[in-house]
Amino acid sequence: MVQKYQSPVRVYKHPFELIMAAYERRFPTCPLIPMFVHSDTVNEFKSDDGAIHVIERRCKLDIDAPRLLKKIAGVDYVYFVQKNSLNCRERTLHIEAHNETFSNRVIINEYCCYTVHPDNEDWTCFEQSASLDIKSFFGFESTVEKIAMKQYTSNIKKGKEIIEYYLHQLAEEGITFVPRWTPPVSCSLKKASSSSKHPVSAALSIPDSPPKEGLNNEILTSNSSSELVVGTPDDKLDADYIKRYLGDLTPLQESCLIRLRQWLQETHKGKIPKDEHILRFLRARDFNIDKAREIMCQSLTWRKQHQVDYILDTWNPPQVLQDYYAGGWHHHDKDGRPLYVLRLGQMDTKGLVRALGEEALLRYVLSINEEGLRRCEENTKVFGRPISSWTCLVDLEGLNMRHLWRPGVKALLRIIEVVEANYPETLGRLLILRAPRVFPVLWTLVSPFIDDNTRKKFLIYAGNDYQGPGGLLDYIDKEIIPDFLSGECMCEVPEGGLVPKSLYRTAEELENEDLKLWTETIYQSASVFKGAPHEILIQIVDASSVITWDFDVCKGDIVFNIYHSKRSPQPPKKDSVGAHSITSAVGNNVQLIDKVWQLGRDYSMVESPLICKEGESVQGSHVTRWPGFYILQWKFHSMPACATTSLPRVDDVLASLQVSSHKCKVMYYTEVIGSEDFRGSMTSLESSHSGFSQLSAATTSSNQSHSSSLISRDKKNLPYL
C-alpha cells in the first residue's frame, strides 16, 4: 500500500529572499537534523541573468534503523537525490527528491514548494507532499514502513524550527534583509529587443507553475517526477489555522484531513462539511481515510435526504416535549465544552413515546445535537481554543423498571444508532450521576450499541459518590453545579413528570405520524442494477423549459444520461415476473425505455453521458429544445479495461469488487422550471443550497484568525464569524 503525506500551508512572516538565505544554510549538512550526514552537488545550472538557479545534490542519510536490519540490507547509509529549482523572477523554489538506494524495492518521492503568500508579498508559504511505496524489502516491509514514516514525521516537525533557527542566525550576523532579484542592465536591454527566454536544458527544466491536482488527489510515485497536490488558494489550509481552530494534530493527521477535504471538494463540488466536522469522522475511524470517507459520505447523504441542516430553523418541537422532556443546555464545563443536562430518571419515557412516537423523539434529539454543534462553534470563539464536543450530565435519580419498557428501550437504541452514525466524536464526556440498582440492566441493553471510543468517555457515579474526590467538581465549576445536585446554580431544565394519558395517541396515529416525519423529503432513492438502469419520465409542454437535477451517488459508479422521445414510453409493469419495476428495501428501480426501442429512431440522446463516481454529488440543468418526453437515466457503470492491454488494471478489478451484486444506489431530486424563472426560483439549483447549508463550504474563521490564515479561506463565505 502506498503511504501518502500532504502538508498544510506553513506561513513564514518573512520575505521570500530572506527565507531562501536561511534555507541555503542547511547545506552541505545540517546539525539540527542528525540523520542528514552530508550532501554533494552533482549538477548545477544558472541562467545568464541569475534568475534561474537549479542545483542537484546527492544527500547521505543515516537512518535510525535496527542494526540487524542494516546488516541484512547491506548498507550503513541511504542516499537521496534532491533537485532544487529556484526562480528568483517568479520568487519560487521547487524541491524534488527521490531515493537512490533500494530504488528497485522502495519508491520514495517528495515535493516541496516555497512561494510568496498570495495576500502579503512579504510573507512566504511552504507546502510539502510525499509518497512511500514499498514493493519488497527482504520480508521486513512493515518494519521499514514504520521506520520511514517515523523518521519522516519527526523531520517534518523540525522543518519550521530549522528555518527559524537559521533566520535567527542571520539576524545575529546583522542580515535582516535580502534584496529582491532585479535583471542586470545588459539583460534588460536584451529583453527590450527580444522576447525570447533563456534556454534551459530539458533535464533541468523548471515548471512555470505548481502542478495541478488530479482526480482523487493522488501523488505520482514515478521516479521521473513528483507532483504536489495543489488547489486554488481558497482550497488550502494553513498550519496556524489548524492549530487555532482544530487543535494540535500530528503531521499525518493533518495530512489525512487535507487529503479527505480535497477529495470532498472534487466530488461534492465545493459543498463540503466544515473542517471540524471532517475531523470528527477521521477521529472516529482512527484517521483511516477510506473508512472515514465511507461513513461520512453516508452521513452527508442522510443529512441531505432528511434536511437535517434546516431542522433548527424549520421544525418546532411539540408542546409535549417542551413540557415533559427533562433536558436542556446549562452553561459549560471547565474545558469550555457546552454542558447538556438530562434528568433521565425524572422523565416519563413511556409517556413521551406513547404521546409522540419514536420519530418525533429522534427528531428532537437531532435538533439537540445540531444545537450542540452550533454551541461548540460559539465557544471556540469565546474561549479562543478549539472546542469540538460537549459534555452531557445525566441524572438517574428516579430511574426504575418503568424506564425499561420495551418500546421505550427500542426508541432509545434507535436514537443511539442514528447519533453514533452521524455525530461521531461530538461527545467529549458523559457524567452519569446517582445510578440506581436498575442501571446495570439498562447499561447491558444499551452499551453494545455504543462505540468503544465513546464508552471510554463515560464516568458513572452511584449514590452521592459524585460529591467526593474525582467527582463533579473536577469537571464543572462549583458555581454552575445545578441546584438539584446540591449545587448553587438554579437550573432551568424542565423537571419532567408523568405525561397525561389524555395525550396518548393510538398505534395507528403514531405510525402515520412517524411515516410523515421521516418521509418529509424532496429526495427519492433508487437502486441501479447491472442491466437494469433506473429511469424517470419528464413531460415537457413548453420548449425552452429547464430540467434541473441534484443527485448523489451513494454506492457504486453510474453513468447519467438524458434522452428525448416524441412518444411516451409505456408505464412500468408491476404485476408480472421480470417487470420493468423493481422495489427493494433501499430504493426502487424503474425502467421506461422498451427493449425494442432503437436509439436514433425511437429516442435520441440530448446530453453527453456523464460518468459519476461513488460519493459524488452532482447538480446540473438542461434547457429543452423540443416539447415531448425526456427520460433521465442512471445506468450501472462497468469499469473499462486498460486501453493499452487486453488485461484489466488492478485498480479496475478492485473497484468492480466493491460493488456487491452489481448494484448501485442513487438519491435524486429533479424539477422543471420555466426558463424565465430559472435563476429566480428559490428551489432551483442555481439559487439554493443543494448541499449542506449549516455544515458546508464556508468552514471556519480565517477572518478572525491570524492574518497568515487568509490563504485558507474566502472572507465573504464565512457564515458564523
BATOR-920087 format. One record per residue (C-alpha): x, y, z. Coordinates in steps of 0.25 Angstrom, whole numbers, plus 5000, padded with zeros to 4 digits. Example, Ala and Ser with C-alpha at 12.3 -4.5 7.8 and 13.67 -1.06 7.14 Angstrom:
2
504949825031 505549965029 
// end
This chain:
721
500050005000 500550144997 500650235008 500450385005 500650515012 500150655009 500550775018 499650895021 500251025017 501251075026 501451225027 502751295030 502551445033 503851475025 504151515011 504451405001 505851444999 506151445014 505551305015 506451255003 507651315010 507351235023 506951105015 508351105008 509051095021 508450955022 509550905013 510450835011 509950775025 509050825036 509350785050 507950805054 507550685046 508450575052 508150475041 508650575030 510050545029 510550615017 510250655003 511050674990 510650754978 510550674965 509950774955 509750924955 509151024945 509051174946 508351254935 509151374930 508351474937 508451404950 506851384951 506951234950 507751144959 507650994958 508450904967 508450754969 509050694981 509350554986 508950545000 509550445010 508550405021 508850315034 507450255036 507150215051 506850075048 507249945056 508649895053 508149755049 507249825038 508449905033 509349775033 508249695025 508149815015 509649825014 509649975015 510050075026 509550205019 508350235010 508550334998 507550424992 507550514980 507050654983 506750754972 506550904975 505950994965 506051144969 505351244961 505751384966 504851454956 503551374960 504051364974 503851214975 504651094980 504250954976 504950844982 504850694977 505550584984 505550434982 506350314988 507550254980 507750144990 506850024988 506050094977 505649964971 505049924984 504550054991 504050174983 504050304991 503650434985 503650574992 503250704986 503350834994 503050974989 503351114995 502451224989 502051374992 500851385001 499651424991 499151535001 500551585006 501751594997 502651605009 502251465015 502651335009 501751205008 502351065009 501650935005 502050795005 501650654999 502250514999 501950374996 502550245000 502350114992 503049984998 503049884987 503849784995 504949785006 505449655010 504249615017 504349745026 503349835018 502449865030 503649905039 504249985028 502950065026 502850095041 504350135042 504150225029 502850295034 503450315048 504750385042 503950465032 502950515042 504050555052 504750635041 503450705037 503250755052 504650815051 504450875038 503951015042 504951015055 506150995045 505751115037 505451195049 506851155055 507551205042 506751335042 507251365056 508651325052 508551425040 507951535050 509151515059 510051545047 509351665044 508551615032 507151645033 506851685019 507251625005 506951704993 506051644982 506551604969 506651704958 507051684944 508451724940 508551854931 509051774919 507951674921 506951784922 507451834908 507351694902 505951674907 505551804901 506051754887 505551614888 504551544896 505151404895 505451334908 506851274913 506851134908 506851024919 507250884917 506150784918 506750714929 506750834938 505550904933 504750984943 503150974944 502551114941 501451084952 501150974962 500550844956 499050844956 498350744965 497750614959 496550524961 496550474976 497850564979 498750444976 500250474977 501050424966 502050314970 502950304957 504450334958 504350434947 503450534954 502750564967 501550654967 501050734979 499550734981 499150884979 497850944978 497451094978 497851174990 496451174995 496451024996 497751015005 497851005020 499051075027 499751015039 499351135048 497851125045 497850975048 498550995062 497651115065 496251055061 496450905060 497550875071 498950815071 498950705061 500150615057 500750635043 500050505038 498750545044 498850685037 499150605024 497850525026 497050645028 497550715016 497450595006 496050565011 495650705009 496250714995 495450584991 494150644996 494450774988 494650694976 493350604978 492450704985 492650824976 493150914988 491850884997 492650815007 492550805022 493350895031 494750855035 494450815049 493350725044 494250655035 495250635046 494150575055 493950465045 495450445044 495650435059 494450335059 495250245050 496650265056 497050345043 496750235033 496350325021 495650215014 494750175026 494550315030 494150355016 493150245015 492350275028 492450425025 491850415011 490750325017 490450435027 490450545017 489450475009 488650455021 488650595025 488350645011 487150545009 486550585022 486850725022 487550715036 488350845033 487050925034 486450855046 486750975056 486051075046 484850995041 484450895052 483750935065 483750835076 482350795080 481850855093 481850715100 483350715098 483550855103 482750825116 483150685119 484550655113 485550675125 486750725118 487450855113 488750935112 489350985124 490651075123 491951005120 492950905127 494350945132 494950915118 493951015111 493050905105 491550935105 490850855116 489550785114 488750735126 487850615125 486950575136 486650435131 486150385144 485050495145 484650475130 483450385126 484050315114 482850225112 481850345113 482750425103 482750305093 481250285094 480950425092 481950465081 482550335075 483950295072 484250385060 483850515067 484750475079 485850445069 485650585062 485750655075 487050585079 487550625065 487150775068 487950765081 489150705074 489050815064 488950925075 490150855081 491050875068 490651025068 490951045083 492350975080 492651085069 492251195078 493051145090 494251135081 494151285078 493851315093 495051235099 496051255087 496351105086 495750985078 494450935085 493850825076 493050745086 492150755098 491950695112 490650625116 490250615130 489150505132 488450505146 487850365148 487150385161 485750325160 486150225149 485350105151 484749985143 483750075136 484850135128 485149995123 483849985116 484249905103 483750015092 484450125100 485750045100 485550015085 485450165083 486650195091 487450095083 486950155070 487350295075 488750245079 488950175066 488650295058 489450395067 490650295067 490650295051 490450445049 491050515061 492350445064 493350495074 492350605078 492250555092 493450605100 493050545113 491750475119 491550485134 490550385139 490150425154 489350355164 489250225157 488250135164 488249985165 487449965152 488450045144 489349915141 488149855134 487949975125 489449985122 489549835118 488449865108 489050005103 490549985103 490749895091 490150005082 491150105087 492550115080 493750075088 494350215087 493050275093 492950175104 494350225109 493750355112 492650305121 492850335136 491850265145 491550305160 490650235169 489850305180 490650425185 491950385180 491950495170 492150595182 493550535186 494950545180 494950515166 493450555165 492750665159 493650775164 494750725155 493950755143 492950865146 493150995153 492550995167 491751125163 490951055152 490650915158 489150905157 488350925170 487650785169 489050735171 489350815183 489950925175 489751075176 489251095161 487751105158 487651005146 486551035137 486450895131 484950845132 484650755143 483950655134 482850575141 481750485136 481150515122 479650515124 478950395118 478050485111 479150525102 479450375098 479150345083 478750215076 479750125070 479150155056 479250305059 480750295063 481050205051 480450315042 481250425049 482550345049 482350325034 482050465031 483250515039 484350425033 483850435019 483750585018 484850605008 484950644993 485950534990 485650394985 486550274986 486750174974 487550054972 488350034959 488649894955 489549834944 488649824932 487549894940 487650054940 486750144947 485950244939 484950354941 484050424931 483850574930 482850624920 483150764914 482050844908 482750974906 484050974899 485251054906 484850994919 485950964929 486150824935 486950824947 487550714955 488250694968 488750544971 489750474980 490350344976 490250264989 490850134985 491650094972 491950164960 490850214950 490650274936 489650384935 488850404922 487750494917 486950454905 485750514897 484550444891 483350494883 482550384889 482250344903 482950214908 481950104913 481750114928 482550014936 481849874938 481849834953 480949714952 481849614945 483149544947 484249614940 483449744940 484049884938 483949924952 484749864964 484549904978 485549884989 485849915003 486850024999 486050084987 485250064975 485650034961 484850074949 485250044934 484450124924 485150104910 484649984904 485649884899 485149884885 485350034884 486550074876 487450194879 487350294868 486050244863 485050244875 485850334884 487150424884 488250464893 488250614897 489450614906 490750544906 490750434916 491350474930 492150364938 491950394953 492850324963 492350274977 492250384987 492050494976 490950604978 490450654964 489650774961 489250824947 488250864937 487750844923 487050954914 486050874906 485950904891 484750824888 483450784894 483150634897 483750534907 485050544914 485650424921 486750434931 487450304933 488450254943 489250134938 490250034944 491650074940 492549954937 493949994938 494749984925 495949904922 497249974920 497350034906 498849984905 498649844909 497549734908 497749704923 496949794933 497649884942 497749844957 497049974961 495949944952 495749804957 495749854971 494749964968 493849864962 493949774974 493449884983 492049884977 491449754983 490449684974 490649784963 489749884970 489850034971 488950134979 488650284976 487850384983 487250494974 486350614972 485850674959 485050794956 484550864943 484651014943 484151114933 485451184926 484951324931 484951274945 486151184945 487051284953 485951344961 485351214966 485651184981 485651034978 486551044966 487950984967 488451124962 487951194975 487851104986 488851014994 488650874989 489750834998 489950845013 489650985018 490050985032 491150895030 491650935017 492751005009 493051125017 493651055029 494351135039 494951265042 496051325035 495551465036 495751455051 496951365051 498351415049 498651485036 499451365032 498151285031 497651375020 498151275010 497151175014 495851245013 495051345005 494551445015 493151465008 492751325010 492951315025 491551285032 491751305046 492951395049 
// end
